[in-house]
Amino acid sequence: MAVESKRSSKKRGCLKWGGVALGALVLLLIVIVAIVGFQGSRAKAALRAQYPPPGQMVDVGGYKMHIYCQGSGSPTVILDAGGGDFSLSWELVRPEVAKSTRVCVYDRAGMGWSELGPEPPTMENRVDKLHTLLTEGGIEGPYVLVGHSIAGMFVRAYAFRYPEEVVGMVLVDSSHEDQVARQSAVLSEFSSSQGNVQINMLAQELALRVLQGLQSLGVMAMNPQVFSDAWLPPLPEELKDTYKAAVVSNDSYFAALLEDNAYTGANMADVREMNITLGDMPLVVLSSQRMEIPPSLGLSAEGEAELKAVQAEMQTELVSLSSRGRQVLAEESGHFIHLNQPELVIEAILEVLQAQ
């Protein structure tokens, strides 16, 4: 009995010291996270001071969005960036357009210098917030709307909701409301790596959530170069540091990006339901001729050709939205025509302005 008592006492002692060690480890981790968080907050504040928003911050209903205007004249050109992107990507276009009329770039909620609002990023909310931003920012119409990628659908929805405000449009390698469905059909028929497609999507989401955690702690702000160039649009070197600083100092960026991805399907369905046509509105559709197809999709040469044919068909359908629609093929561009061949975008905008 005495031996068993000693063993029991020794076991309790081991458990006690094990609990103490575990508690100390948890406390140490809390202290480390607190220190990193404190230093990270300082780093984010320093970046925000070093790279302030170039335009004005406008209250759009309890939070602020960023818009930057330059030049004078009418109509006013509004440049809308693609998914996960923001105003800085238009830097090769904005200054040139400003020589002819007033031009504005803005950041959707949570992107760039804009704060994240409480509303989900539905198509209706996107349109309403842009309208509120323009109204509260004192940016009078009429407008020529320019949308890249997914923003091509946003500007079309804006014209559907506020037709009296929009007098022209330029679509820059714009998304189509049937894009996911048609591309998925090609992948189902020709891809040898359907499992890999799903794995890649899950891996991308996991990566975004890890980056969101690092950003929240300020780890990325302490070293903005952690935000790899691979995540950036093909910006000129002189813009990369500012772009990275805007991303890693904005706590909402990755949360907004994850939300945007989650609502893409629903937003495409909303545009499909609107059945938008543009009448005789001046319209230029710029279409990339260097479609980038990830090898991980596992497409055969026949599958890649079919995917490109489907993309070309959807771009032609966008041209037919207006009786005055015209297509420009960007032979030397990937998806970011405004960065690969900005002169084509500038010329298209000026063409629409002159058609007024």
Buried (B, 14 or more C-beta within 10 A) or exposed (E): EEEEEEEEEEEEEEEEEEEEEEEEEEEEEEEEEEEBBEBBBEBBEBBBEEBEBBBBBBEBEEBBBBBBBBBEBBBBBBBBBBBBBBBBBBBBBBEBBBEBBBBBBBBBBBBBBBBBBEBEBEBBBBBBBBBBBBEBBEBEBEBBBBBBBBBBBBBBBBBBBBEEBBBBBBBBBBBBBBBBEBBEBBBEEBBEBEEBBEEBEEEEEEEBEEBBEBBBBBBBBBEBEBBEEEEBBEBEEEBBBBBBBBBBBBBBBBBBBBBBBEBBEEBBBBBBEBEBEBEEBBBBBBBBBEBEEEEEBBBEEEBBEBBBEBBBEBBEBBBEBBEBBBBBEBEEBBBBBBBBBBEBBBBBBBBBBEBE
